[in-house]
Every structure is written in C-alpha cells, then in structure tokens.
C-alpha cells in the first residue's frame, strides 16, 4: 500500500519537481486570463498545442494548497477553461484536495495521484460518475493516521513521461465532461454484474514495485481503452455491449448476459496473476460460463503462471506498447 506524503518539506520538494518538469515540457509561457466558476484571474500559463498548466500556492485558503490547473488548447481571445485541477495540500492530508503525492514504502518511488473529484458545476459531473466511467488504475493510499483511500494513479513523479501521463488524464476528464454534456456516456453498462465483497490477497512475500511496473500501471486506462477498440473490431455482432465497472476492467454482454470478462495487469509476477485469477472468478460468480481472459504485458513470461492459467481454463492475451498505442498479440 502507498503512503501519503504529508510533511510540508516533502510536499514542497514534490511540488517543485512537478512544476519544473511541466514547465520544461511546455515550452511557451505567458500571462493569460484563466476562468473558473467564481470568476477569473490572470495567471502565468505554460502550454503547447494540446495542454496548458498554471500553478500558484494558495496559503490563505481554509485548507492551504498548491493550485495546479490544467486545460486543453489555448484561446487568447477569451478566458481559458480549466478541465481539471491536481491540487495538493501544502502540508498534511485532506480528502477535500484532489491531488496526492504518495510513496511506495518498498521501492521509495513517489507517485502523483488524483481522488477523482473533477468539479465542473454540472449535473452528472461527480466523483462517483467519473470513477464509474474512468479506466485508469486506482491504488490504495494510507495516510499517517491510518485512513485508507482509493486514488487514480497518474504517473511516477520522476518519470520522463510525467507530462504525457498528465496530458492523457486531462484528455480523459475532458472526454467525460463532453459526454455528460451530450448525455451520451460511452462507458455505461446496460447491466452491472453483482460483485462479491471478496478481494484476493497475495499470501507470499511482497516487494515494492519497480519503476517499469508503475509505468505500466499508469498506462492501465490506455490498455483498457485500446482493448475495447480491439474487441469491437473483432466482434461480428452489432448487439454486443462492451463495458467496464469500477471492479471489472472490461466485460462483454450479449443479449443482456455476461459472456466474457477481461482483467488487465501491469506485471507477470505471481501476485498479479493470483490477483487477476481471483478477480476473474469473483466477477463470474453469477455467470460461471463466461469466458475469462487475463491480459498481461508481453515481456518474459512467468512460465508457471502460463501453465496455471491453462489448467484453470483462463485465456491469456499479451500486449506491448508501440509508440503511443498498444498492440495485442494473438
């Protein structure tokens, strides 16, 4: 489980890294009007052709925080619209602030996460609705007083792809808000399978995640989105519903019956395989004949895991990253 970064000094260091990386990656900088529900203000904006960023400390707020605002596209003739904020408390831990810096206690990697509270002031734009729609990886974060929350993994803080991961997250928020405005959510299941409360736990020794595995997990939503496109192209029936829930990465319904279940993992280690197997069986508790598929990265595979999946009748689908896309191996 990740541990929230809560000391003023450590959060300040993390914020400086975030600012330096974003300002370095977004080459143009100028003062532009930025709008929000209660008004607008002139802010120093850093941007490129598809992402803008503005930041400042907000020390006089009831919960002092670093304001990290993001949007898509710079239109100088009017105020910029904020798509989402990844704000972090200046010190401590607060559920009222959207962003979190957290550390993996074993590998000591620092991660940037988001609680899913995206705002917008519109009916239908809520944390619950967004998390039901969103496909990125979520991780457990523990605060200093033992409280545990689920949060969306955006990126490793020191990743060379930090700006790209933030860009992908902001684009997903923008897509969700656009779909709410049009009343046409593209990721809303016709029926939701009932889920058991069981959560499989690894019973062996746990090690901290490596940088490469966090990179894969931060791309979880991309893999699931590409998997949906891959399955839709392969499907020969127009009556198929391909969907996700918070618990299930992807399911396929035909005639209102769950026929296929997919779980995507970022590693081929035993913990990931055991967890994936448990999830597949829990999701199929009401449809035991549903075809189960574990989706794993196509690196050096765990041969014992492959044999176990075959004995259990679980399909294996491998994937690899190609440029900004994902390729699935038959």
Phi, psi and omega in degrees: 000143180283151177248126180296139172278121188236343182285144181304317183296313183292319178297320178300319177297314180298318180297319179297320177298315180301312181297313182298318181292318181291316181294328177290325184277338181252100197286336184263137181222127175198165179275127184219150175292133176239126182259153175209170189308325184265003179155211178205163179206160175276130181227153172284114186248133174251133187204164167228205186285348184221006179206136171233156186216137174222146183214154172191155173281141179240079189279343183263004177288157176308322171243099181305136186210164168266123178276120177234096185258143182225150175207179183240124176078135180250116177245106189281349181279351179212177180291144175287141178265128177284126176275315179202157175242138175245067182281149176231146177296147178292329173205158177081205187215128182215130176287348180274356178247133193288325187266153178220134163263131181220154184241138170284120188293341181267309183273344181069012174295139173260133183240152173256126182229168182221138184283347181095000176276102189255353175064195178127341176066024181238141176301132181099343177263097182220165178300314181299314182295319181293316180293330174293328184272324189288148184243004180286165181291142173241146184227154178277135179235130180252133177271176183296335182263011175093356178291141182239131179231157170265137178216151180285129175280122176264307184190161163292139182296325183263014179291143174292345181256018183306310182298321179294320179294320177295318178303315180297319179296313181297321178297323177293319177298317180298318179297316179300314181296322178295320180292324176297316180300323182272358182058034180226075178289128183275350184232060180235110184295146176292319175223147180252122179296139178290135184249140173284160178279359182293134176232112183298138179241139177287133185257002180262195180284134181260135177246155175294152181285147176276163181304318183297325180288323175295324177299316179295318181294325179293343178260011183305313181298321177299316180298315181295318179298317179292327177295320177300314179298318179300315181290324181293322178295321182284337184288137180260357184251135179279347182268014183275137175247115178255122189213172174225160170232176178300326183272329187249131180294309176208141173227155175240127175252137171228125184053045178061023178236132179291119183247335181219144178229136180232135172236130182257131178236157183262355183217159176255016180286170185296323180300315180295318181293314179299315180297315179299317178299314179299317180296316181300318181287324177295316182295335183261014185300327179265352178223070186298341179273357179299138180286129185253133181226128173260128185252116187233152176296143184272066171247195181302113189279155173282102186297324177295322177295320178300316181295321179296315179300318180297317180295328180275356181075026179259129179287152176242127175237123182260151179223158174215156180269134177231106184064234178264004182250184180232136177245129179260134184263128180286000000 
